[in-house]
Amino acid sequence: MRIEFPNSAREDFRWDQLLLRIGSAPDNDLVLAAHQAGSHHLRIQQDRRGWVLQVLPQGNRIYVNARPVRERALLRPGDILSVGDCRMLLRSNDEPDTRQPLDAPPLERCTVALRAVAGPLSGRVLSVQDKLELGPLGRYPLELPQGEAASLRVSWGDGQLWLETTQSSARYPLRLNGVAVEQVALLPGDQIGLAMHRFVLDAPGMEPEPEIVMPEPEPAHLPEEDAGPRGEVWWLIVTAAVLALGIALILLVRF
C-alpha cells in the first residue's frame, strides 16, 4: 500500500504489512497530528476481500470519497480517506502500465460497464459498448471544482479495453487506482478517479475462468469391507468353513 497526501508537503507513506494503525499516538504506524485524529483513530487490515477499514472507539469524522464511515468500509486503490482535515489518497504499489492486458471476446463486451461509486453520477451504471466518453466532449458531463474541465474515453482496441485522457486538467489529473495516467489498459475491478468522481470497471466477461479442480477418485474397495471391521469379516469366513466341513462329515457318515 502507498498513501499520498494531496496538496501537502508530507512525503508518501509506504506500508507492506497486513495491518496499518493510524492515529495521533506515537505507537501508531502512521502518526497524524493531534488536531486531526484521536490517539488510536482507525486501522486498515488486508484480508481476502482487500483493504478493510475499521473505525476505533476514539475515532470520528472519517470519510471515504466524501461519504461518512461509522464502523467499517471496504477500501479500493484510488479511494480518498479523510481523517479530520487530513486527506489521504490510497493506491497500490503496482504501476498500471506494467500489467498484462486482458483480451475480451466480442460477445462478452456488452457486459462491460462503469459503475459510479462517488461523485454526482454515483449510483449509475454506464455501459461502455464500443466506447464511452465522459466530460464536456462526451456523453456524460463531469462536474469539476473551480470551473475546471476534463474528459476521458474508455474504448476497445485490439480486443483490449483502454482508458485515455481526451482533455486533461493540471489540477485534477486522471487516475487509475490512485496513479495518474494518460493512457492505460483496463482490468476488471479497476477504479477510475477524476477529482471527486469514482468509477469501478465491472467486466465479468474479461475475468479469467475459475480453475476447476476435479476431486481425486476414491480408492476401490471390496464389498466385504463394507460389512464391518476386518476381524468381523474373518470370523464370517471361519464360520462358513466350519459349517461346510460339518455338512461334509454328515454326508460322509450317512453314505
Stockholm file with secondary structure:
# STOCKHOLM 1.0

chainA/1-255         MRIEFPNSAREDFRWDQLLLRIGSAPDNDLVLAAHQAGSHHLRIQQDRRGWVLQVLPQGNRIYVNARPVRERALLRPGDILSVGDCRMLLRSNDEPDTRQPLDAPPLERCTVALRAVAGPLSGRVLSVQDKLELGPLGRYPLELPQGEAASLRVSWGDGQLWLETTQSSARYPLRLNGVAVEQVALLPGDQIGLAMHRFVLDAPGMEPEPEIVMPEPEPAHLPEEDAGPRGEVWWLIVTAAVLALGIALILLVRF
#=GR chainA/1-255 SS CEEECTTSCCCCEECCSSEEEEESSTTSSEECCTTTSCTTCEEEEEETTEEEEEECTTCCCEEETTEECSSEEEECTTCEEEETTEEEEEECSSCGGGSCCCCCCGGGGGGCEEEEEESTTTTCEEECTTEEEESTTSSBCCCCGGGCCCEEEEEEETTEEEEEEEECCSSSCCEETTEECSEEECCTTCEEEETTEEEEEECGGGSCCCCCCCCCCCCCCCGGGGSSCHHHHHHHHHHHHHHHHHHHHHHHHHC
#=GC SS_cons         CEEECTTSCCCCEECCSSEEEEESSTTSSEECCTTTSCTTCEEEEEETTEEEEEECTTCCCEEETTEECSSEEEECTTCEEEETTEEEEEECSSCGGGSCCCCCCGGGGGGCEEEEEESTTTTCEEECTTEEEESTTSSBCCCCGGGCCCEEEEEEETTEEEEEEEECCSSSCCEETTEECSEEECCTTCEEEETTEEEEEECGGGSCCCCCCCCCCCCCCCGGGGSSCHHHHHHHHHHHHHHHHHHHHHHHHHC
//
